[in-house]
Amino acid sequence: MSDPSSVIDDLHEESEEADRLVARLGPEEWGLATPAAGWSVAHQIAHLAWTDHSALLAVTDGDGFRALVEQALAAPHTYVDEGAEEYARLAPAELLARWRKGRAALENGLRSAPPGARFPWYGPPMSAASMATARLMETWAHGLDIADATGVPRPPTDRLRHVARLGVRTRDFAYGVHGLTPPAEPFRVELVAPKSAGGELWCHGPEDAPQRVTGPALDFCLLVTRRAHRADLALTADGPDADRWLDIAQAFAGPPGGGRPPKEEGRGGRGHTP
């Protein structure tokens, strides 16, 4: 994507929608438990604010970001939770203000980035478009947890095309974090867009690829953000490699998440590792 403006615009809209979910909450409702084990509504916003801050450093202060990477390497399995916990201790009004200020600064930084710029990250370096896509994915996913906790329906939008594309592009990364060798050949992924996007088919990969994944785009996005167990989703894999991928797919950086159990186990279907 040569011009990142459209995905940055969609990140802005996704953030505004998530903001509306929490702006109406009273202080006590920020403590509501969400589907992410041990995380309240405050933790969800805290994580977004903390990660936006990390992304802003990556875009504007490479040395500052490298210091964060060193901290992450020192505590790879607790670093994310510790960041969320630190921010979640703030008063709700202060946390909300910090999140709003940070995401606005990040948006400005991404919009003003020179063409072709690449920024360091916890995984491979990212372009402005890739950074905005990753932030949109996280904002949608954590916003979904908040919506579940507060009982607010969140109909899917055409912004999910960014999450779906990221899920496809991170296929090899998912294999790698599980210590597996990615398949040499690309897969075909055919996803039915939400009705709000006209129900069109979002296609990725060669049309004649023998390994295929098909199903609703929403279900694919829930899978790659670890917000639903595969058993609860209407996704079909043709071919052993595609079938294996659906067991390990993840669109977010970091170690593999444990996911959540299927609904029939009585603990809810949506979920992902914070």
C-alpha positions in Angstrom: 0.0 0.0 0.0 1.8 3.1 -1.2 -0.5 5.7 0.3 -1.4 4.9 4.0 -4.1 7.5 4.2 -7.0 5.2 3.9 -6.0 2.8 6.6 -5.0 5.7 8.9 -8.5 7.1 8.3 -10.0 3.7 9.2 -7.8 3.5 12.3 -9.2 6.8 13.3 -12.8 5.6 12.9 -12.1 2.3 14.7 -10.6 4.2 17.6 -13.6 6.6 17.8 -16.0 3.7 17.9 -14.0 2.1 20.7 -13.9 5.5 22.5 -17.7 5.7 22.4 -17.9 2.4 24.2 -16.0 3.7 27.2 -16.8 7.4 27.2 -20.3 6.7 28.5 -19.1 4.4 31.4 -19.2 5.4 35.0 -16.0 4.9 37.1 -17.2 1.6 38.6 -17.9 0.2 35.1 -14.2 0.5 34.1 -13.7 -2.3 36.5 -16.0 -4.7 34.7 -14.4 -8.0 33.8 -13.8 -8.7 30.1 -13.4 -12.0 28.2 -9.6 -11.6 28.6 -8.7 -13.5 31.8 -7.8 -11.0 34.5 -8.4 -7.9 32.4 -11.0 -5.3 33.2 -12.3 -2.6 30.8 -9.6 -0.4 32.2 -6.9 -3.0 31.3 -8.2 -3.1 27.7 -7.9 0.7 27.2 -4.7 0.7 29.2 -3.2 -1.8 26.7 -4.3 0.3 23.8 -2.8 3.4 25.3 0.4 1.6 26.3 0.9 0.1 22.8 0.0 3.4 21.1 2.8 4.9 23.1 5.2 2.2 22.0 4.2 2.7 18.4 4.7 6.5 18.7 8.2 5.9 20.0 8.9 3.5 17.1 7.7 6.2 14.6 9.4 9.2 16.3 12.2 8.0 18.6 14.1 4.9 17.5 16.4 4.9 20.5 13.5 5.2 22.9 11.8 2.3 21.2 14.9 0.1 21.3 15.0 0.6 25.1 11.4 -0.8 25.2 12.5 -3.8 23.1 15.2 -4.5 25.7 12.7 -4.4 28.5 10.4 -6.8 26.5 13.3 -9.3 25.9 14.0 -9.3 29.6 10.4 -10.3 30.5 8.8 -11.7 27.3 5.9 -13.5 28.9 4.9 -10.7 31.4 5.9 -7.5 29.6 2.5 -6.9 28.0 0.5 -7.6 31.1 2.8 -5.4 33.2 2.3 -2.5 30.8 -1.5 -2.8 30.9 -1.4 -3.1 34.7 0.6 0.1 35.1 -1.8 2.2 33.0 -4.9 0.5 34.4 -4.0 1.9 37.8 -4.8 5.4 36.6 -8.1 7.0 37.3 -10.5 6.3 34.4 -10.7 10.0 33.3 -6.9 10.2 33.3 -6.5 6.9 31.4 -9.1 8.0 28.8 -7.3 11.3 28.3 -3.9 9.6 28.0 -5.3 7.2 25.4 -6.9 10.0 23.4 -3.7 12.1 23.5 -1.5 9.2 22.6 -3.5 7.9 19.7 -3.9 11.4 18.2 -0.1 11.9 18.4 0.5 8.5 16.7 -2.0 9.3 14.0 -0.2 12.6 13.3 3.1 10.8 13.3 1.9 8.2 10.8 0.4 10.8 8.5 3.6 12.9 8.4 5.9 9.9 7.9 8.1 10.2 4.8 7.1 7.9 1.9 8.8 4.6 2.2 9.7 5.0 5.8 10.1 1.8 7.9 9.8 1.7 11.6 11.2 -0.8 14.1 8.7 -3.1 16.0 8.6 -6.1 18.2 8.5 -8.2 15.0 9.8 -7.1 11.6 10.0 -3.4 10.7 6.8 -1.8 9.5 5.7 0.8 7.1 3.2 3.5 8.1 0.4 1.5 6.5 1.5 -1.7 8.3 1.7 0.1 11.6 -1.7 1.7 11.2 -3.1 -1.7 10.2 -1.7 -3.4 13.3 -3.1 -0.7 15.5 -6.5 -1.0 13.9 -6.4 -4.8 14.4 -5.7 -4.3 18.1 -8.2 -1.5 18.5 -11.0 -3.6 17.0 -10.0 -6.7 19.0 -9.8 -5.0 22.4 -12.9 -2.9 21.6 -14.7 -6.2 21.0 -13.8 -7.3 24.5 -15.1 -4.1 25.9 -18.3 -4.5 24.0 -18.7 -8.0 25.3 -18.2 -6.8 28.9 -20.7 -4.0 28.6 -23.3 -5.8 26.6 -23.1 -3.5 23.6 -23.5 -5.0 20.1 -20.7 -4.3 17.6 -21.8 -5.0 14.1 -18.8 -5.8 11.8 -17.8 -3.1 9.3 -15.8 -3.1 6.1 -12.8 -2.0 8.2 -12.3 -5.7 8.9 -10.7 -6.0 5.5 -7.5 -4.6 7.1 -7.7 -7.2 9.9 -8.3 -10.0 7.4 -5.4 -8.8 5.2 -3.1 -8.7 8.2 -4.2 -12.2 9.2 -3.2 -13.5 5.8 0.1 -11.7 5.7 1.1 -13.0 9.2 0.8 -16.6 8.2 4.5 -17.3 8.1 5.0 -15.4 11.4 2.4 -17.7 13.1 4.3 -20.7 12.0 7.6 -19.2 13.2 6.4 -18.4 16.7 5.3 -22.0 17.1 8.7 -23.2 16.0 7.3 -24.6 12.7 8.6 -24.1 9.1 6.0 -22.2 7.0 4.8 -23.9 3.9 6.6 -22.9 0.7 3.5 -22.2 -1.3 0.9 -19.4 -0.7 -2.6 -20.3 0.3 -5.9 -19.2 -1.2 -8.1 -17.3 1.3 -11.7 -16.4 0.3 -13.7 -14.5 2.9 -17.3 -13.3 2.7 -17.3 -9.7 3.7 -19.9 -8.3 6.3 -23.2 -7.3 4.9 -22.2 -3.7 5.7 -19.5 -4.1 3.1 -21.9 -5.6 0.5 -21.2 -9.2 1.3 -18.5 -9.3 -1.4 -15.7 -11.8 -1.5 -12.3 -10.8 -0.2 -9.7 -12.9 -1.9 -6.0 -13.4 -1.1 -3.5 -15.7 -2.8 -3.4 -17.6 -6.1 -6.8 -18.7 -7.3 -5.5 -22.2 -8.1 -3.7 -22.8 -4.8 -4.4 -26.3 -3.5 -4.4 -25.1 0.1 -7.5 -23.0 0.8 -9.4 -21.3 3.6 -12.9 -20.1 3.1 -15.6 -18.6 5.3 -17.0 -15.4 6.8 -14.5 -12.6 7.1 -15.7 -11.8 10.7 -14.9 -15.4 11.7 -11.5 -15.3 10.2 -10.8 -12.0 12.0 -12.0 -13.5 15.3 -9.7 -16.4 14.8 -6.5 -14.5 14.0 -7.0 -12.2 16.9 -7.6 -15.2 19.2 -11.1 -14.0 20.1 -12.9 -17.2 19.3 -12.0 -20.9 19.3 -11.8 -22.4 15.8 -14.6 -24.9 16.8 -17.1 -22.0 17.1 -16.3 -20.5 13.7 -17.6 -21.3 10.2 -14.2 -21.6 8.6 -13.3 -24.4 6.2 -9.7 -25.5 5.4 -8.9 -27.6 2.3 -5.5 -29.2 2.6 -3.4 -30.3 5.6 -1.3 -27.1 5.7 -4.3 -24.8 5.6 -5.9 -26.9 8.3 -2.8 -26.6 10.5 -2.6 -22.9 10.0 -6.1 -22.4 11.4 -4.9 -24.0 14.6 -2.0 -21.6 15.1 -3.0 -18.4 13.2 -2.4 -15.1 15.0 -2.1 -11.5 13.7 -0.5 -9.9 16.7 3.2 -9.8 17.6 4.7 -11.6 20.5 4.7 -15.3 21.7 1.8 -17.5 20.7 -1.4 -16.9 22.8 -3.3 -19.7 24.4 -6.6 -18.6 23.0 -9.9 -19.5 24.7 -11.8 -22.7 25.0 -14.8 -23.4 22.8 -18.2 -22.3 23.9 -19.4 -25.8 24.8 -16.8 -25.8 27.6 -18.9 -23.1 29.3 -16.4 -20.3 29.3 -17.4 -18.3 26.3 -16.3 -18.5 22.7 -14.5 -15.2 22.0 -11.1 -14.4 23.3 -7.5 -13.8 22.6 -4.3 -13.4 24.5 -4.1 -9.8 25.6 
